Amino acid sequence: EGNEPGDSMKITYHELLHKVCQFANVLRSQGVKKGDRVSIYLPMILELVIAMLACARIGALHSVVFAGFSADSLCERILDCGCSLLIT
């Protein structure tokens, strides 16, 4: 379910697993490894869930930053957690 009424999407567990594995491979290709920190700056969409699960799959720590935060607030959070990648 999305933020807006009537905004929804259906996906099977198999499709979700496939997308999570694909994105985990993208993260690995960017040099993200177990123990790395990743910030995620996305609205409430399916890709947010995929990014979170992909981080968990490879053992990377993730921090979700609410998409309504300002650039300064995002910057502070990135610096505080010492993240190596930002997903937008």
C-alpha positions as CSV (number, residue, x, y, z in Angstrom):
1,E,0.0,0.0,0.0
2,G,1.3,3.4,-0.9
3,N,0.8,6.8,0.8
4,E,-2.2,7.8,-1.4
5,P,-5.5,6.0,-1.2
6,G,-5.8,3.5,-4.0
7,D,-2.0,3.5,-4.5
8,S,-1.1,-0.2,-4.3
9,M,1.0,-2.9,-6.0
10,K,0.9,-6.7,-5.8
11,I,4.0,-8.8,-5.9
12,T,4.7,-12.5,-5.2
13,Y,7.3,-13.7,-2.8
14,H,9.2,-15.2,-5.7
15,E,9.2,-11.9,-7.6
16,L,10.3,-10.1,-4.4
17,L,13.2,-12.6,-3.9
18,H,14.3,-12.1,-7.5
19,K,14.3,-8.3,-7.2
20,V,16.1,-8.4,-3.8
21,C,18.8,-10.7,-5.2
22,Q,19.3,-8.5,-8.2
23,F,19.7,-5.4,-6.1
24,A,22.0,-7.2,-3.7
25,N,24.2,-7.9,-6.7
26,V,24.1,-4.2,-7.6
27,L,25.2,-3.3,-4.1
28,R,28.0,-5.8,-4.2
29,S,29.2,-4.4,-7.6
30,Q,29.3,-0.9,-5.9
31,G,31.7,-2.4,-3.3
32,V,29.2,-2.7,-0.4
33,K,30.1,-5.6,1.8
34,K,29.1,-7.1,5.2
35,G,29.2,-4.5,8.0
36,D,29.1,-1.4,5.6
37,R,26.5,1.2,6.3
38,V,24.0,2.3,3.7
39,S,21.5,5.2,3.8
40,I,18.2,4.9,2.0
41,Y,16.4,8.1,1.0
42,L,13.2,6.9,-0.7
43,P,9.4,7.5,-0.3
44,M,7.1,4.6,0.6
45,I,7.5,2.6,-2.6
46,L,8.4,-1.0,-3.3
47,E,12.0,-0.2,-4.1
48,L,12.4,0.9,-0.4
49,V,11.6,-2.6,0.8
50,I,13.8,-4.1,-1.9
51,A,16.7,-1.9,-0.9
52,M,16.3,-2.7,2.8
53,L,16.1,-6.5,2.2
54,A,19.0,-6.4,-0.2
55,C,21.2,-4.7,2.5
56,A,20.1,-7.3,5.0
57,R,20.9,-10.1,2.5
58,I,24.5,-9.1,2.2
59,G,24.9,-8.1,5.8
60,A,25.1,-4.3,5.3
61,L,23.5,-2.1,7.9
62,H,20.9,0.3,6.5
63,S,19.4,3.5,7.8
64,V,16.2,4.7,6.3
65,V,15.9,8.5,6.1
66,F,12.4,9.9,5.6
67,A,12.1,11.3,2.1
68,G,10.7,14.6,3.4
69,F,13.9,15.6,5.2
70,S,15.9,18.5,3.9
71,A,19.3,18.1,2.3
72,D,21.0,19.4,5.4
73,S,19.2,16.8,7.6
74,L,20.1,14.1,5.2
75,C,23.7,15.2,5.1
76,E,23.9,15.1,9.0
77,R,22.5,11.6,9.1
78,I,24.9,10.4,6.4
79,L,27.9,11.8,8.3
80,D,26.7,10.6,11.7
81,C,26.4,7.0,10.6
82,G,29.4,7.1,8.3
83,C,27.6,5.5,5.4
84,S,29.4,4.3,2.3
85,L,26.5,4.5,-0.1
86,L,23.2,6.5,-0.4
87,I,20.3,5.0,-2.2
88,T,17.8,7.5,-3.7
